[in-house]
Amino acid sequence: MTHRPLIAKSFVASLVALVALVVAPPMVSAAESAEQHLKRGVRLLSQNKDNEALEEFRAAYALSPSPKAAVEMGLAEASLKLWVDAEKHLGEGLGEDTDSWVSLHKTLIEEQLAKVREHLGWLIIDGTPQAEVVVNGTVVGRLPLLGSGLRLAEGFVTVRGRLLGRETPAERVEIVAETERTVSLHLPVSARSSPAPTKVQPAPPPAPAKPQPVRPVVAEPRPEGATHATFYRSLPWVSTVTGAFALGDIALMYSKRSCNDGDASCGPSEAFKIGVLVAGTAGLVMGLGAALMEAVRRPDPRLVKPFLIASSALAGVGAIAGGMSLIEGGVYGPSKVGFGIGTMTLGTVALFIDSLALLEATPERTQPVKVAVIPFLGGLSLLGTF
């Protein structure tokens, strides 16, 4: 009888342990969970799903406020033109210069931070002490504001001050990037609060209230004309079609084998044909690849645009050279000469569009270019998201 309580306790303890093993989920550290959020965010950012990526980065930062999470948040916010938040988080990440990940990407982060600051200005506000400062309908603090002023995105903001039921007239102020604007918010003194004309010393001003944190305010966007970049967006297809016609020239050249290559009565030399073949193939492959990857919709045209201009130029030169070879001497027959004239015309149009795209303004969005080196066909290949 004395062993029954001991047996009962052991049975209960075993049952509790079994339930805990079955019901309790596997333990994952906060750092591991944050890293999973970061990986999902980077993948979404490369797919231009900036809002979803920002949510993943915020979740990662909430679990583990690492410099990497802060920087990734700042990059996503920059893509969404949340300039004030982007500057805050990119600067926070750069402040941790002892972090190995920040040290590795320091140059890129500094470049992105500099671009973000090109869209930010300062608003210096003075006026009646203790007056609430209202920017775009949101209270951002009381006067005097601590620090050097409000950090705001370029554009127009509406500013007013209010205290004890009194308000200043609303002022519409344009924030200009990398400059300071000053606004005075002096509230009119009401008749009841006007001091009587006596020799009594005025009461000392009330003690300053505890400063409230200044919340970032997003300014109204500056009205600008939309840039469609029509010629830039057409470059992948121009390169693909022109490259295909250049390869058509090559096929027609190789179809005539009744004489020696390089003979004036036969056609161009083998080296010339190989040159046209390489130019046409490069234009076709590069243009088709850019079209399938939707490269012109990627966030950073500084790398994509030169790539597309080069591919369409190669295709255009190949088409012109191949078309001229078919036309010269008429040794390929009337139908092939006609094809050569069409190809030469197409190549000329491709180079003309190429020139217009080179001079055309291109939409730009701040976002880093991610590049990776991967093994491919026994060697290394450069893979990037543009």
Helices and strands as residue ranges (DSSP letters): H 4-23, H 30-46, H 50-63, H 67-79, H 83-95, H 100-104, H 106-117, E 120-127, E 132-135, E 138-142, E 150-153, E 155-163, E 166-167, E 171-175, E 180-185, H 230-254, H 270-292, G 295-297, H 301-327, G 328-330, H 334-359, E 370-376, E 379-385
